[in-house]
Amino acid sequence: MKSNNPFKTHGIEHLSPSKINLWVADPALFIGTYLCGMKGSFGVGAFRGNAVEHALQKKITNKELPPKAIDEFLYGSFDAECVEHNISENDDKLIKERTALELYYNSALDIYSDFGTPTHYQHKIYYSIHEDLPIPFLGYIDFVYEDYIRDLKTVGARPSKFSDAHQRQLAVYSKAFPDKELWCDYVTKKEVMSFKVNNVEQRLNEVIKIAFGLQKFLSISDDAFELASILYPNYDDWRWNDEMKKQSTKIWSNK
């Protein structure tokens, strides 16, 4: 007999903005990662963003920190994540991203210096987004200020628009801080582009619909590999690296 909670059946204890957005972008990758045991691999671009946020938070909460200390936070954080994920210091992508770290940091500092001191950093939220959805949402907000929330994204190129995925992410955060404005800051090596979420309820409704759609799909079967057989990977998507493609052959081989 199928469970009334297909999330629990498939070992999903909570949802998050990243899970919701991955399900929309590439359902096969979602199923492969969260149900079939594929191990994802974050690129050094993700380490870049974490390092910039870490150093920025230290600086804006302690403006007297000397440049040497900031260097330790910035490069130390980046290097530690690369070591943890077994990325060689001679890797071309690592070298390229590490060389540009200070440019991203300086771009972010230019505007975040004007915002004052945040009340929270990497603030955890955990709550039920809808009474009929049998699973909570978990998320971490980058910077919380008195009047607004700010999510920082380091990007290699100037974005052409405020992405739907990022708007959905911030809309989820609005449930924890309904009276605060929601801002996303895209940080490049040269500038920062800031966008405000103006249609919070619309985006939140999208998240809820997506979550219920995912629940319905998971309820088709208690067998993760049967669910995977309904889908097929989009290997053109940038999220698929060589290692993940290799792992996926155990799931979608000869299908």
C-alpha positions in Angstrom: 0.0 0.0 0.0 1.4 3.4 -1.0 2.1 5.9 1.7 0.1 9.1 2.1 3.4 10.9 2.2 5.4 10.0 -1.0 8.2 12.3 0.2 8.8 10.2 3.2 8.6 7.0 1.1 11.4 8.3 -1.0 13.6 9.6 1.9 13.0 13.3 1.3 12.7 14.9 4.7 12.3 18.5 3.6 12.1 20.7 0.5 14.2 23.7 -0.3 14.3 26.4 -3.0 17.2 24.6 -4.6 15.3 21.3 -4.8 12.2 23.0 -6.2 14.2 24.8 -8.8 16.1 21.7 -9.8 12.9 19.7 -10.2 11.7 22.4 -12.6 15.0 22.7 -14.5 15.9 19.0 -14.8 13.5 16.4 -13.3 15.8 13.5 -14.3 18.7 15.1 -12.4 16.5 15.6 -9.4 15.3 12.0 -9.3 18.9 10.7 -9.9 20.3 12.9 -7.2 17.7 12.7 -4.4 16.1 9.2 -5.1 18.7 7.1 -6.9 21.9 7.9 -5.0 23.8 10.0 -7.6 26.4 12.1 -5.9 26.5 15.7 -7.1 29.6 17.8 -7.5 29.6 21.5 -6.9 31.8 23.5 -9.2 34.4 26.0 -8.1 31.9 28.7 -9.0 29.9 27.7 -5.9 33.0 27.9 -3.7 33.7 31.3 -5.1 30.3 32.6 -4.0 30.7 31.0 -0.5 34.1 32.6 0.0 33.0 36.0 -1.1 30.0 35.9 1.2 32.1 34.7 4.1 34.7 37.4 3.8 32.0 40.1 3.2 30.1 39.1 6.3 33.3 39.4 8.4 34.1 42.8 7.0 30.6 44.4 7.3 30.2 43.2 10.9 33.8 44.3 11.8 34.9 47.2 9.7 38.2 47.4 11.5 39.4 44.1 10.1 42.7 44.6 8.2 43.1 43.5 4.6 45.3 40.6 5.7 42.5 39.1 7.8 40.0 39.5 4.9 42.4 37.7 2.6 42.5 34.8 5.1 38.7 34.7 5.2 38.4 35.0 1.4 41.1 32.7 0.1 41.1 30.4 3.2 37.4 29.6 2.7 37.8 29.0 -1.0 40.9 26.8 -0.6 39.3 24.8 2.2 36.3 23.9 0.0 38.6 22.9 -2.9 40.6 20.6 -0.6 37.4 19.1 0.8 36.1 18.3 -2.7 39.5 16.9 -3.8 40.1 19.6 -6.5 43.7 19.9 -7.5 45.3 23.3 -7.0 46.5 23.0 -10.6 43.0 22.7 -11.9 42.5 25.4 -14.6 39.0 26.4 -13.3 40.2 26.6 -9.7 43.1 28.9 -10.7 40.8 31.1 -12.8 38.2 31.5 -10.0 40.8 32.0 -7.3 42.5 34.7 -9.3 39.2 36.6 -9.6 38.1 36.3 -6.0 39.2 39.8 -4.9 37.4 41.4 -7.8 34.1 39.8 -6.8 34.6 40.7 -3.2 35.4 44.3 -4.0 32.3 44.6 -6.2 30.1 43.3 -3.4 31.7 45.4 -0.7 31.1 48.6 -2.7 27.3 48.2 -2.2 27.1 46.2 1.0 29.2 48.8 2.9 26.2 51.1 2.6 23.6 48.7 4.1 24.9 48.7 7.6 25.2 45.7 9.8 22.9 42.7 9.1 20.8 41.3 12.0 21.3 37.8 10.7 23.7 36.0 8.4 22.9 32.5 6.8 19.7 32.6 8.8 18.0 29.2 8.9 14.3 29.0 8.2 12.3 25.8 8.6 8.5 25.8 8.3 5.4 24.4 6.6 4.6 26.3 3.4 1.1 24.9 3.0 -1.2 23.0 5.4 -1.8 20.2 2.8 1.8 19.7 2.0 3.2 17.0 4.3 6.8 18.2 4.3 8.5 21.4 5.6 10.8 23.8 3.7 14.3 24.4 4.8 16.4 27.4 3.7 19.2 29.7 4.6 19.0 33.4 4.0 22.3 35.1 3.2 21.8 38.6 4.8 18.8 39.8 6.9 18.5 43.5 7.6 15.9 45.5 9.5 13.9 46.3 6.4 15.0 43.8 3.8 16.5 40.5 2.9 19.4 40.3 0.5 20.6 37.2 -1.4 24.0 37.4 -3.0 24.9 35.6 -6.2 28.3 35.8 -7.8 28.0 35.4 -11.5 30.6 35.1 -14.3 28.6 37.4 -16.7 26.2 40.3 -16.3 22.6 38.8 -16.2 20.1 39.9 -18.7 17.2 39.6 -16.2 16.1 38.5 -12.7 15.7 34.7 -13.0 12.4 33.0 -12.1 14.3 30.5 -10.0 15.9 33.2 -7.8 12.6 34.9 -7.4 11.0 31.7 -6.2 13.9 31.2 -3.8 13.4 34.6 -2.2 9.6 34.2 -2.1 10.1 31.1 0.1 12.1 33.4 2.5 9.2 35.8 2.6 7.2 33.4 4.8 9.7 33.9 7.6 9.9 37.6 7.2 6.7 38.8 5.5 7.3 42.5 6.1 10.7 42.7 4.6 11.6 43.6 1.0 13.3 40.8 -1.0 16.4 41.7 -3.0 18.8 39.6 -5.1 22.3 41.0 -5.8 24.1 39.6 -8.9 27.8 40.3 -8.3 30.2 40.3 -11.2 33.9 41.2 -11.2 33.0 44.7 -12.2 29.6 45.6 -10.9 26.5 44.5 -9.0 23.0 44.4 -10.4 20.2 44.4 -7.8 16.6 43.2 -8.3 13.6 43.4 -6.0 10.9 40.8 -6.0 7.7 42.7 -6.6 5.3 39.7 -7.1 5.9 37.7 -4.0 2.5 36.0 -3.7 2.7 35.0 -7.4 6.1 33.4 -6.9 5.1 31.8 -3.7 2.1 30.2 -5.4 4.4 28.9 -8.1 6.5 27.2 -5.4 3.4 25.6 -3.9 2.2 24.3 -7.2 5.6 22.9 -8.1 5.8 21.2 -4.7 2.4 19.6 -5.2 3.3 18.5 -8.7 6.4 16.9 -7.4 4.4 15.1 -4.7 2.0 13.8 -7.4 4.9 12.5 -9.5 6.5 10.7 -6.5 3.2 9.1 -5.6 3.2 7.2 -9.0 5.5 4.6 -7.5 7.4 3.6 -4.4 10.3 2.5 -6.7 12.7 5.3 -7.4 14.1 3.5 -10.5 10.6 3.1 -11.9 10.1 6.8 -11.5 13.5 7.4 -13.2 12.5 5.3 -16.1 9.7 7.8 -16.9 12.3 10.5 -17.5 15.5 10.9 -19.4 18.5 13.1 -18.6 19.2 16.4 -20.4 22.9 16.0 -20.7 23.2 19.4 -22.4 22.3 21.1 -19.1 25.4 22.6 -17.5 24.6 20.9 -14.2 25.7 17.5 -15.6 29.5 17.1 -15.2 31.4 14.0 -16.5 31.3 12.2 -13.1 27.5 12.6 -12.8 27.0 11.4 -16.4 29.0 8.3 -15.6 26.9 7.6 -12.5 23.7 8.1 -14.5 24.5 5.2 -16.8 23.6 2.8 -13.9 20.1 4.4 -13.9 19.4 5.1 -17.5 21.6 2.5 -19.3 20.2 1.4 -22.6 16.9 3.2 -22.1 
